[in-house]
Amino acid sequence: MERESKLPQQVPSSASSSPPRAPDLLRHVQAAFKRSRPITGNMASNVSRARRLLVPEVESKKITVSAGLTGSNAFGEKPRTSEGGGPTSQNIAEPVREDSACIPVSISEATASIIDESYVTGDVGHRATSAIDAQLDFKAEGFHHRATCATDAQLDAKAGSVQPDLVDGAKKVESSLAATLSSVGPMGQSQGANDRTAIDITATMDNMSSHMHSIALIETEGAVGIRAFRNDKHDVKQRDFQSTQMSDTSSMRSGVIQMLEKKEDFLVHPATHSASGFPCAVTASVHSMSAPMPNSTYNSCSNMDVETAEEFNLKPRLAPQGGVVTPLCPKFQPTCVGSTRQSAVSTLVSGSAPGSSLGTQDHSLSKGQGSIVKETDQSKAAELHDKSSKEKLGITSGDLDNRQSQAQSVKVPPFSSSIDASQVNKTEKSSSAKGTSAPRKKNYDPELFFKVNGKLYQKLGKIGSGGSSEVHKVITSDCTIYALKKIKLKGRDYSTAYGFYQEIEYLNKLKGKNNIIQLVDYEVTDKRLLEEIRHDSVNTKDVRIREDVYIYMVLEYGEIDLAHMLSQKWKDTDCSNGQIDENWLRFYWQQMLLAVNTIHEERIVHSDLKPANFLLVRGSLKLIDFGIAKAIMSDTTNIQRDAQVGTLNYMSPEAFMWNEQDASGNTIKCGRPSDIWSLGCILYQMVYGRTPFADYKTFWAKFKVITDRNHEIKYDPVRNPWLIDLMKKCLAWDRSERWRIPQLLQHPFLVPPVSPQLPLSRNEHCKLLMEIAEIYRNNSQVSSLCSLLERSLTKLAED
Ligand SMILES: Nc1ncnc2c1ncn2[C@@H]1O[C@H](COP(=O)(O)OP(=O)(O)OP(=O)(O)O)[C@@H](O)[C@H]1O
């Protein structure tokens, strides 16, 4: 009842004969929506909810209605290690579809800001959401633009010149909105009214097919990110990636989300949702740009500097030195993949102090807040930034000029008032401390981003680390997830460095092969050294690299590796009958064979096959880690190694004895059969849950037993005897006796012989006899006996 008394005042029905003027109506709606009700029952929780941040407002007479959707990503994974470990969660993002919609609307004098907030219809008792709660902020100059507007929309607005077709569309939207808003009932009403409103708005947006912008709201439990897209007639291009947090709203949107999800025009690819595994939200908002934005609006991209922001298609953060600002909300900082579900997207999204609510209009700085960027500095920085990023972004000179002139005509708002001193970027601090304008070293925060060939990749967490590298999960501005392998070359000798570089060459060679992990991009940070590594590796073999040089490789992202899958499978198997599921085994064994066959056909020997080097990508196993792979020389089927390689439990006898002389005086080399041995060890592990030499713990014990040709590997009985035969074919000590992959692919374990129905028909008898005759074609006696039998059978059949 108490709650009842707090219900917003009923707004007189606007569906009456004379609808109120838009500002009046909006004021009513705001009055209703601003008084959001407490969440009832179990809806009320102390769980920190997403809060909303604002992005800069600039003076304009423009309203943007925007809607869209994208998925949030969350990565509740544990870092992987090369071998073993627990299961890894499976998250993969598909590129975001860019078919969202957003309509720029030009509106005069009166402006409105419709934003999403949430409330609960207590009587219905479920999550109610209003994507278009109205919140009116009447300013002397008109509307206050709140929110999340796309960079392009802002730029368009700044230019002060709205294209005629947009104006036209804008007017339509304006009137549609007025009509739509007039149908919004008071807060206490049932969900239906609000649903209807959202649908109406959606429909309105649908009507605006050209020059549409959209903002997609990425929502996790604690953070909300907004993506904005521009959908021009000819150039559908993903645009701004804004971030925000919302207070007590995230859980409320689901209703509208579901509603809007049905409106395909607003949706990004559903795969994005599944990638994240988290609910996505859509919001429709009306932005006006009539008043200067509160400083806090800059928080929306506060963890990115200008270049970062632009890389992520954000409104550039106009820090004079291009400095870096640490995330406002450390809770959302991506530290480790497994840290929180929020971490992934929430760092794309930035946090804001709870106080920086939507309604904040305070332009003054609060006490103790740090450095403020002066407008002039910002303008200069914007110019500089625009110039420097022109090339990178591939903006045409016409575009750039246009944008620059727009930028000049726009009064750039001051920095966020809600950034406190501790949150101001490190570069700014250090340069101001020195009192100099020190040249900036990096214009992005290396703790949060990797930069490969000028493209930024935001860290989502460390996936794993191998002997030579660390691998991170990263996300790009278009929400694609990759694995980024970082190899430190400092302290390594040139030949080792060359080995690392060779992995790139192999991956380039294997581009397009769908059972090999795909290399998307790479960079060696020191080009001169790269040339030395490539050309002088022999001369400088033992010279160690002293510079801080890294190899970055951007790779297709794998959800989980076979090592983790196996350990999980064995946990499940232990709980059931103790024997591995044969069909599961067949499926993955075949995939492994196909992957290794691909590289063998390209005359590459992997040399380090182990479960951790098979990754599951979209349901298929793909091979990774060509760090020690070697090409097979054209004049031989084997390879000469410079160093002993491999992982002990999977190493073939010849890998242990490389370069030694065998009994006949030949140098022992590793070739394709060495990989087959490793595959045999993996198969053995899949069947028995341990590798064949796992009982031998030390290096010398393993060395002794593996290099002993008389050692007999123990095969415990299994249901399918073909399985044991298969393992034996792979683990033959003599490498010349090991089967090759094409044979293994035809092994009866994978291709079980089909036993014919008995008794055989006359034709089948005849066929059988002909086969026998063919086998014994050199034996005239067998041949004639076969033909006699065949004739006899034919005669019998005739009788
Ligand atoms: N593309 C990828 N997608 C997802 N995870 C990956 C990817 N590449 C590597 N990893 C993870 O990182 C770990 C280490 O990667 P990788 O094996 O390439 O590094 P390395 O330094 O060569 O390791 P090793 O010591 O095993 O040779 C892998 O076991 C795997 O779990």
The ligand as an ORCA input file, in Angstrom:
! r2SCAN-3c Opt
* xyz 0 1
  N      43.500    -19.073    -31.151
  C      43.347    -19.393    -29.887
  N      42.130    -19.354    -29.331
  C      41.940    -19.682    -28.053
  N      42.928    -20.085    -27.237
  C      44.168    -20.155    -27.731
  C      44.450    -19.808    -29.076
  N      45.758    -19.971    -29.289
  C      46.267    -20.404    -28.143
  N      45.327    -20.515    -27.189
  C      45.479    -20.963    -25.812
  O      46.742    -20.550    -25.331
  C      47.529    -21.664    -24.973
  C      48.951    -21.409    -25.400
  O      48.988    -21.141    -26.780
  P      50.115    -21.733    -27.726
  O      50.108    -23.208    -27.548
  O      49.913    -21.227    -29.086
  O      51.389    -21.056    -27.092
  P      52.841    -21.620    -26.981
  O      53.657    -20.625    -26.257
  O      53.317    -21.998    -28.328
  O      52.560    -22.910    -26.102
  P      53.356    -24.237    -25.979
  O      54.224    -24.084    -24.798
  O      52.256    -25.234    -25.761
  O      54.093    -24.471    -27.240
  C      46.898    -22.847    -25.693
  O      47.044    -24.023    -25.004
  C      45.444    -22.459    -25.774
  O      44.763    -22.874    -24.613
*
